[in-house]
Amino acid sequence: MPTLETNTDTVVTTDAAQLPQTTQARVPILPLDLDWALSVAVNTSAVERRCATLPGRRSVKKANQAAWLCKAISLIDLTTLAGDDTSGRVKRLCAKAKQPVRADILDALGMTGLTTGAVCVYHDMIETAVRELDGTGIPVAAVSTGFPAGLSPFHLRVQEIRESVAAGADEIDIVISRRHVLQGNWQALYDEMVAFREACGDAHVKAILATGELGSLRNVARASRICMMAGADFIKTSTGKESVNATLPVSLTMIRAIRDYHQKTGHYVGYKPAGGISKAKDALTYLALLREEVGTRWMQPDLFRFGASSLLGDIERQLEHHVTGAYSASYRHALN
């Protein structure tokens, strides 16, 4: 059985049959503690130095690498958010979510039953995704609140959440109003997030901060704390549509905000880096960072997701190479 190991120690088994079927309790809405939220400081130079050394210091090889990559697959929100999405494309995406890697490769790895963490689509594609994933246990996530800019009228953004939940979405990826952060209007950010959370009802909510548009890592940390206090089940880096999406410095900042929040309140908040993570080696680096900063509890689908589309194809290529010794062409692993 493959295990997740670094150069020195075992992390956790990734046999699909033994993956914990955990569902994290909802994060409660807490009163706004503005003093605590704004007290956070971020040493940008130190964060960048820490992240620059991570890829070279942490490596996994052979069977251990295969196990880490299988774990990464189980954490992917397999996503299609294109203007030309069709029901046929979403059906193919759902089929890939249910069988993310060729059956013979999974058999060789002892990883039968492996699926992605979720499928993420626009509102109009929820019905198709729900129907295709019925009985699989794979959640359907929908982007909402005027994705990606979040500039539609507020009442329409709230109604969009409600309609997506009514259509069957298990998770809602909302976008915050970046102007609240840039103008330092923290009460408005908190109130907005509370309204979005309440509109989600039982559906889990991921707060997209659009970190590439927030101006500084300190703003990222402040926005993270406030969204968590307002009941975000996950905080997420990006829509994937900004010029700068997920980066390691942003991820380190947000993961440490999650750690601080857990230490302060005892509540677990999930993390989702999204946009620009397309290579298997990048996924390994993000998982190493996650493990070192918050530990293995966060290496489960209820507390960590990759927002990605092309990442799965590269991971599948690496797993095929591990099993057969040969690389296949990337076009053999297309999602659409």
Residue pairs with C-beta under 8 A, 6 or more apart in sequence:
1 13
1 15
1 110
2 13
2 14
2 15
2 63
2 64
2 66
2 67
2 70
2 109
2 110
2 111
3 10
3 11
3 12
3 13
3 14
3 63
3 64
3 67
4 10
4 11
4 12
4 13
4 14
4 60
4 64
4 67
4 68
4 71
4 299
5 11
5 60
5 64
5 67
6 58
6 60
6 64
6 288
6 291
7 58
7 59
7 60
11 291
11 296
11 299
12 71
12 296
12 299
13 67
14 67
14 68
14 70
14 71
14 74
14 111
15 110
15 111
16 70
16 74
16 111
16 112
16 113
16 114
16 115
17 112
17 113
19 74
19 300
20 300
22 300
22 302
23 302
24 233
24 268
24 270
24 302
24 303
25 268
26 204
26 231
26 233
27 228
27 231
27 232
27 233
27 267
27 268
27 269
28 231
28 267
29 194
29 197
29 198
29 229
29 230
29 231
30 229
30 230
30 231
30 265
31 229
32 186
32 187
32 190
32 226
32 229
32 230
33 229
34 186
34 187
36 225
36 264
37 186
37 222
37 225
37 226
37 229
38 186
38 222
40 218
40 221
40 222
40 225
40 257
40 260
41 218
42 216
42 217
42 218
42 220
42 221
42 253
44 216
44 217
44 249
47 217
47 249
47 252
47 253
48 249
50 252
51 247
51 248
51 249
51 251
51 252
51 289
54 248
54 285
54 288
54 289
55 281
55 285
58 284
58 285
58 288
58 292
59 284
60 68
60 284
62 322
63 322
65 284
65 318
65 322
66 109
66 318
66 319
66 322
68 284
68 287
69 280
69 283
69 284
69 315
69 318
69 319
70 109
70 111
70 114
70 319
71 287
71 299
72 280
72 283
72 284
72 287
72 306
72 311
72 315
73 100
73 101
73 114
73 115
73 116
73 312
73 315
74 114
74 115
74 116
74 117
74 301
75 117
75 299
75 300
75 301
75 304
75 305
75 306
76 100
76 116
76 117
76 118
76 305
76 306
76 308
76 311
76 312
77 116
77 117
77 118
77 119
77 120
77 141
77 272
77 274
77 305
77 306
77 307
77 308
78 93
78 96
78 97
78 100
78 116
78 117
78 118
78 119
78 120
78 308
78 309
78 312
78 335
79 119
79 120
79 121
79 240
79 274
79 307
79 308
79 309
80 89
80 90
80 93
80 120
80 121
80 125
80 309
80 335
80 336
81 120
81 121
81 122
81 143
81 147
81 240
81 241
82 89
85 121
85 122
85 124
85 125
87 125
87 128
89 336
90 119
90 121
90 125
90 128
90 129
90 132
91 128
91 132
92 335
92 336
93 119
93 121
93 129
93 335
93 336
94 119
94 128
94 129
94 132
94 133
94 138
95 132
96 116
96 312
96 335
97 115
97 116
97 118
97 119
97 133
97 136
97 138
98 115
98 133
98 136
98 138
99 115
100 114
100 115
100 116
100 312
100 316
101 111
101 114
101 315
101 316
101 319
102 316
102 320
103 112
105 316
105 319
105 320
105 323
106 112
106 114
108 323
109 319
109 322
109 323
115 136
115 137
115 138
116 138
116 312
117 138
117 139
117 301
117 305
117 306
118 138
118 139
118 140
118 141
118 170
118 171
118 301
118 305
119 129
119 133
119 138
119 139
119 140
119 141
120 140
120 141
120 142
120 143
120 171
120 173
120 307
121 128
121 129
121 140
121 141
121 142
121 143
122 142
122 143
122 147
123 142
123 143
123 144
123 160
123 163
123 164
123 167
123 169
126 140
126 142
126 164
126 167
126 168
126 169
127 167
127 168
129 140
130 140
130 167
130 168
130 169
133 140
139 170
139 171
140 168
140 169
140 170
140 171
141 169
141 170
141 171
141 172
141 173
141 206
142 164
142 167
142 169
142 171
142 172
142 173
143 172
143 173
143 175
143 208
143 239
144 157
144 160
144 161
144 164
144 172
144 173
144 174
144 175
145 152
145 157
145 158
145 160
145 161
145 174
145 175
145 196
146 152
146 156
146 157
146 160
146 175
147 173
147 174
147 175
147 208
147 239
148 175
148 210
148 239
148 240
148 241
148 242
149 175
150 157
150 174
150 175
150 176
150 177
150 178
150 210
151 177
152 160
154 192
154 195
157 174
157 196
158 195
158 196
158 199
161 172
161 174
161 196
161 199
161 200
162 199
162 201
164 172
164 203
165 172
165 199
165 200
165 201
165 202
165 203
169 203
170 203
170 204
171 203
171 204
171 205
171 206
172 196
172 200
172 203
172 204
172 205
172 206
173 205
173 206
173 208
173 236
174 196
174 205
174 206
174 207
174 208
175 208
175 210
175 239
176 189
176 192
176 193
176 207
176 208
176 209
176 210
176 223
176 227
177 188
177 189
177 192
178 210
178 213
178 214
179 185
180 186
180 188
180 189
180 192
181 189
181 209
181 214
181 215
181 219
181 222
181 223
182 214
182 215
182 219
186 222
186 226
189 223
189 226
189 227
189 230
190 226
190 229
190 230
191 230
193 207
193 226
193 227
193 230
193 231
193 232
194 230
194 231
196 205
196 207
197 205
197 230
197 231
197 232
198 231
204 233
204 234
205 231
205 232
205 233
205 234
206 232
206 233
206 234
206 235
206 236
206 270
206 272
206 305
207 227
207 232
207 234
207 235
207 236
208 236
208 237
208 238
208 239
208 274
209 220
209 223
209 224
209 227
209 235
209 236
209 237
209 238
209 254
210 238
210 239
210 242
211 220
211 237
211 238
211 244
211 246
211 247
211 250
211 254
212 238
212 242
212 243
212 244
212 245
213 242
214 220
214 223
217 249
217 250
217 253
220 250
220 253
220 254
220 257
221 253
221 254
221 256
221 257
224 235
224 253
224 254
224 257
224 258
224 261
225 257
225 260
225 261
227 235
228 235
228 257
228 258
228 261
228 267
228 269
232 269
233 269
233 270
234 269
234 270
234 271
234 272
234 305
235 254
235 257
235 258
235 269
235 270
235 271
235 272
236 271
236 272
236 273
236 274
236 307
237 245
237 246
237 247
237 250
237 251
237 254
237 272
237 273
237 274
237 275
237 307
238 244
238 245
238 246
238 273
238 274
238 275
238 276
238 307
239 245
239 274
239 275
240 274
240 275
240 276
240 307
241 275
242 275
245 274
245 275
245 276
246 273
246 274
246 275
246 276
246 277
246 307
247 276
248 285
248 286
248 289
250 273
251 271
251 273
251 286
251 289
252 289
252 293
254 271
255 271
255 289
255 290
255 293
255 294
256 293
258 269
258 270
258 271
258 294
258 298
259 293
259 294
261 267
261 269
262 268
262 269
262 294
268 297
268 298
268 303
269 303
270 298
270 302
270 303
270 304
270 305
271 290
271 298
271 303
271 304
271 305
272 304
272 305
272 306
272 307
273 286
273 306
273 307
274 306
274 307
274 308
275 307
277 283
277 286
277 306
277 307
277 308
277 311
278 308
278 310
278 311
278 314
279 311
279 314
280 311
280 314
280 315
280 317
280 318
282 311
283 306
283 311
283 315
286 306
287 299
290 298
290 299
290 304
291 298
291 299
297 303
298 304
309 335
310 335
312 333
312 335
313 330
313 333
313 334
313 335
314 330
314 333
316 333
317 327
317 328
317 330
317 333
320 326
320 327
320 328
321 327
321 328
